[in-house]
Amino acid sequence: MKVLLIKPTSHTDGITPPLGLGYLATALRPAHEVKIIDGPKVYLNRRKLARILDTFKPDMVGFSVISLDLYLTASYLKLVREVVPDAITVVGGPHPSADTEDTFYNYIPDLDYAFVGEAEKGLRMLADFLEGGEPGEEELKSVPGLVWKEGVEFHKNPPFREADLDTLGFVAWDLMDPRTYPPAPHSAFARAFPVAPISATRGCPFECRFCAAGKIHGKKIRRRSLPHLIEEAELLVKKYGMKELHIVDDNFTFDRDYVLEFCEQLARRFPQLSWTCANGVRLDTLDKELLIAMRRSGCYALAVGIESGSQEILDQVKKKLTIEKVLEKVQLIHDTGIKVIGFFLFGFPGETIEDMHNTLRFSMQLPLTRAQYMFFHPFPGTYYYHSTMRDHPERLRALHSSFEKIAYIEENMTASQMRWMHRFAFLRFYLRPRQLFELVTSIRSPGHAYHIMQRILRWMVIS
């Protein structure tokens, strides 16, 4: 069976290999022919997709869907029906996992199948069954995480979560060669190019009300074995010439001993390799000994989710952090010689303009190299999605658009106030001599400068 896996083009700042599709390709390839289309990288549009569909003629087309790409995916699926009408259509990823019925009934009614949770095992089983003909009811029921419709009847199998992540193998790097990617990593900056993302863990035990990670990947944190992780790092360094790795896990530093051993092995095997946790780690998992080990092994920057400068808001969103703890840990990271990037959100339910000003003042008080101010989005699967949809649907807007656009407006403020606050925060933080110097001296090439300017213009103008 010929399978086409697609990451739709979204309003994204980072253009990095889609690890999720890479794992799916690895699961499928022993028995099926697979092609990956990374939409942001190839500037995918309907004309390009039609040409790919007509040339490759896939038997199955799968899309990885985040909430921001839902409308675009629906449009692309209609195109699939036009160009290859007999192809089986499948979606997976965060949005279908968090709100499956909504995906089928309100956005993509003619979809064949969806997956909730992790689809490596299920997609391979489904492809095997389909290659043998029309799957029977018992076969479909045996596919973990599979969702499908029969008329108005809706079927949803329990999700799959692999306990032994080593059995998933490595990402199919040859289908998305990291050497061919532009200098636009997830975190915007890197010490050395080329860069590759890598994942070591899945799962999240925390209860933050604005995040659905625990629902999508489960509450239990699962880890690859260190030999398996280091072997993939070696592949990326030796075969693909990577000079830097970006760990994309939400909870990489959760197990202190695991990280210490990782640092020891990485420092011994690849002393020139730099690395960073670009997706953010929890501050309460860090201590001085751990940070020193990370620094010595090549870690030069850490992104951390701070979210707000108001203790009341932190308590409300169940971040389980105190302002004092943030001050202590960020200063500790800085003193260790590791750069700190802070993530903040504006517009939480119950937040005021004064709370936002407090967040800005707090971010400027911290020894941060960079700060990223984003608008709060009540994404499907989160506590806030269900509470706002139920209690205040009139306040939702542009949820399936982009991070730099306002998705939710509190009763006590306006969209123009929020846009002004967002731009003011960006300018106030970065138009300081130290931050401006750091920003300019971190640019590595004309191509890198181009992507940085694109990001700045998008966040300053479009919001």
Helices and strands as residue ranges (DSSP letters): E 2-7, H 19-28, E 33-38, H 39-42, H 46-56, E 60-64, G 67-69, H 70-83, E 88-92, H 94-98, H 100-102, I 103-107, E 113-115, H 120-131, H 137-141, E 146-150, E 153-156, G 165-168, G 173-175, G 178-180, E 195-198, E 201-202, H 213-217, E 222-223, H 226-238, E 244-247, H 256-269, E 274-281, G 283-285, H 288-296, E 299-307, H 311-316, H 323-336, E 339-346, H 353-365, E 370-375, H 383-391, G 393-395, H 415-430, H 433-441, H 446-457, I 458-462
